[in-house]
Amino acid sequence: MAGIEIDDTTRDRLQALADAAGLTLDAYLAQVAEEKQRERAMAEGAEIFRTVTSAPETVAAFDAEYGDPAQDTRVSRAA
């Protein structure tokens, strides 16, 4: 952990977590960083999805391209 200074209590807590995971502290912190990046990307993607799907012009464009399922008058029947 060159270049990072943390207090002993925090380091001990992180080391205990790393030990429990069977990893070195450096490997554990790298894994945590990757997980946090993935969480952030998922949150950003979810927010973008909500924004896009709530825009009436996006819904209208989708309906124009693929059809509006609410306007589909076909009846689905089991074979």
SULSUL-V583113 format. One record per pair of residues at least 4 apart in sequence whose ideal C-beta (glycine too) atoms are under 6 Angstrom apart, sorted by the first residue. I is the first residue (numbers start at 0). J is the second residue. If there is no record, write none. Layout:
BEGIN
{{I | J} {I | J}}
END
This chain:
BEGIN
{{5 | 9} {5 | 10} {14 | 24} {17 | 22} {17 | 24} {17 | 27} {20 | 27} {22 | 26} {22 | 27} {48 | 52} {49 | 53} {51 | 57} {61 | 65} {62 | 67}}
END
